[in-house]
Amino acid sequence: MAHTITGHRNIRRNDKRRLRNKTIKSALRTQIRKVAAEVEKKDKTAAGESLKLAYKLLDRAARKGTIHPNNAARHKARLAGRVASLK
């Protein structure tokens, strides 16, 4: 337990950030799974639409600092490769 006012404030701030990051990461993982599922079903148009949304979520997470920008770039490249393999 924190002993100072600043320590208590930091605990509150960290809790808010942790919850925000948790929701962002959860939505991101869900969207990545949707893209993977549509690739498995060989549905190119649906996979393309899901990929656009996944890009948006990955970029937002990287911009907010929830994930590292290189992590976002790696996920985007791998997802794009999987969708491109449907041709």
Secondary structure by P-SEA (a helix, b strand, c coil): ccccaaaaaaaaaaaaaaaaaaaaaaaaaaaaaaaaaaaaaccaaaaaaaaaaaaaaaaaaaaaccccaaaaaaaaaaaaaaaaacc
